[in-house]
Amino acid sequence: MPMRSVPTARQLRLGTELRRLRERAGMSSTEAGSLLGTNQTAISNIEASRLGVSADRLRALARNYSCADQALIAALIDLSAQRKRGWWEEYREILPTGLLDLAELEHHAVALRTAYIAHIPGLLQTAEHAREIFRQVVPTLPPPEVEHRVSHRIKRQGILYRDKPTPLTAIVHEAALRMRFGGPDMARAQLQHILDMGEHGHIKVVVIPFEAGAFPGSGQSILYATGPVSQLDTVQLDTEHGSELLDAAAQLEKYRVVLDRMETVALPESRSRDLIQSIIRTLKGE
C-alpha cells in the first residue's frame, strides 16, 4: 500500500489500537515485524498510520498479539477498509482538518451523546443560528469561510435524517437556550427547531436548569461518539484552539461518568420541553 502523507483521524485511530494490542501483548515492534514477515519500520509505519494494512494482515497481527476479541477484530478491519470519499472531503483545504475529522467521527458513530453549556449542539442548530456563531469567531472569518462552515455544519446533520439515523442524546444547559443569538426572532426559531427535532424517536433532548447549580463538565462541551465496540468509542472536545479527540480507556470512562452525572441533574424530557416552550413564550413577549 502507498504511504500516506496526512492520515485521517479514523486512520490514526486504527494505528493507535494496533499499537495498544502490541503493547498489551508485551511485544516490541521488531518482534511484531518478524512474526508478520516484515520489519520494525513497517510496523512503525502501520501504527503511525502512514501505511495501510489489509484485512488479512490485520487478522495476522491480532493472532500474533493473542487478541481473541472477534468483535474488536471485525471493527478494526472495518476501520482499515478502503472507503469512498465522504462528503466532508469536499471541504479539505477549505476548512480546518478538525472539522472534517468531526464529521467523519459522527458519520461512523453507532450513537452520539453530547453536552453543551453556552451553545446549542451543532447537530441541532439552524443555518441562521450557526451563521451567527461563526461570525463571532476570533480572528474574524471572511464571509466565504463563514458560509463554508455553515454548509458543513448543516451537512453533518444528515446523520439524523438517513434511513438508519444515528441516535442522539443532547444535554443542553438553560444558559444556551436563553442566548439570543441574532435577536428574539432567530432565537425563537432555533428553540422551535429543537422542539421539532425532539419529536423524532431517535433524538432525546434534556435541559439542565439554572437551579441545578454546580455539576461536573460545566466548563466545556463534550461529544461522546459510541463505536461499534466500546474500545473504539471516542470523545471530542471543543476548545478555542480547535477540536481535541480522546480515546484512552481512562478518559472514556471519565467522560461517561461526567455525562451520566450531567444527565442526572437535567430535567426529564417532558419538563425540558416545557422549559423550552416557556422561553419561546418569553421571546414572544407573552
C-alpha positions, 0 to 999 in steps of 0.5 A, spaced: 500 500 500 502 507 498 504 511 504 500 516 506 502 523 507 496 526 512 492 520 515 485 521 517 483 521 524 479 514 523 486 512 520 490 514 526 485 511 530 486 504 527 494 505 528 493 507 535 489 500 537 494 496 533 499 499 537 495 498 544 494 490 542 502 490 541 503 493 547 498 489 551 501 483 548 508 485 551 511 485 544 516 490 541 515 492 534 521 488 531 518 482 534 511 484 531 515 485 524 518 478 524 512 474 526 508 478 520 514 477 515 516 484 515 520 489 519 520 494 525 519 500 520 513 497 517 510 496 523 512 503 525 509 505 519 502 501 520 501 504 527 503 511 525 498 510 520 502 512 514 501 505 511 495 501 510 494 494 512 489 489 509 484 485 512 488 479 512 494 482 515 490 485 520 487 478 522 495 476 522 497 481 527 491 480 532 493 472 532 500 474 533 498 479 539 493 473 542 487 478 541 481 473 541 476 479 541 472 477 534 468 483 535 474 488 536 477 484 530 471 485 525 471 493 527 478 494 526 478 491 519 472 495 518 476 501 520 482 499 515 477 498 509 478 502 503 472 507 503 469 512 498 470 519 499 465 522 504 462 528 503 466 532 508 472 531 503 469 536 499 471 541 504 479 539 505 483 545 504 477 549 505 476 548 512 480 546 518 482 538 518 478 538 525 472 539 522 472 534 517 475 529 522 468 531 526 464 529 521 467 523 519 467 521 527 459 522 527 458 519 520 461 512 523 458 513 530 453 507 532 450 513 537 452 520 539 451 523 546 453 530 547 453 536 552 453 543 551 453 549 556 453 556 552 451 553 545 446 549 542 449 542 539 451 543 532 447 537 530 441 541 532 442 548 530 439 552 524 443 555 518 441 562 521 443 560 528 450 557 526 451 563 521 451 567 527 456 563 531 461 563 526 461 570 525 463 571 532 469 567 531 476 570 533 480 572 528 474 574 524 472 569 518 471 572 511 464 571 509 466 565 504 469 561 510 463 563 514 458 560 509 463 554 508 462 552 515 455 553 515 454 548 509 458 543 513 455 544 519 448 543 516 451 537 512 453 533 518 446 533 520 444 528 515 446 523 520 439 524 523 435 524 517 438 517 513 434 511 513 438 508 519 439 515 523 444 515 528 441 516 535 442 522 539 442 524 546 443 532 547 444 535 554 443 542 553 444 547 559 438 553 560 444 558 559 444 556 551 437 556 550 436 563 553 442 566 548 439 570 543 443 569 538 441 574 532 435 577 536 428 574 539 426 572 532 432 567 530 432 565 537 425 563 537 426 559 531 432 555 533 428 553 540 422 551 535 427 547 531 429 543 537 422 542 539 421 539 532 427 535 532 425 532 539 419 529 536 423 524 532 424 517 536 431 517 535 433 524 538 432 525 546 433 532 548 434 534 556 435 541 559 439 542 565 436 548 569 439 554 572 437 551 579 441 545 578 447 549 580 454 546 580 455 539 576 461 536 573 463 538 565 460 545 566 466 548 563 466 545 556 462 541 551 463 534 550 461 529 544 461 522 546 461 518 539 459 510 541 463 505 536 461 499 534 465 496 540 466 500 546 474 500 545 473 504 539 468 509 542 471 516 542 470 523 545 471 530 542 472 536 545 471 543 543 476 548 545 478 555 542 484 552 539 480 547 535 477 540 536 481 535 541 479 527 540 480 522 546 480 515 546 484 512 552 480 507 556 481 512 562 478 518 559 472 514 556 470 512 562 471 519 565 467 522 560 461 517 561 461 518 568 461 526 567 455 525 562 451 520 566 452 525 572 450 531 567 444 527 565 442 526 572 441 533 574 437 535 567 430 535 567 426 529 564 424 530 557 417 532 558 419 538 563 425 540 558 420 541 553 416 545 557 422 549 559 423 550 552 416 552 550 416 557 556 422 561 553 419 561 546 413 564 550 418 569 553 421 571 546 414 572 544 413 577 549 407 573 552 
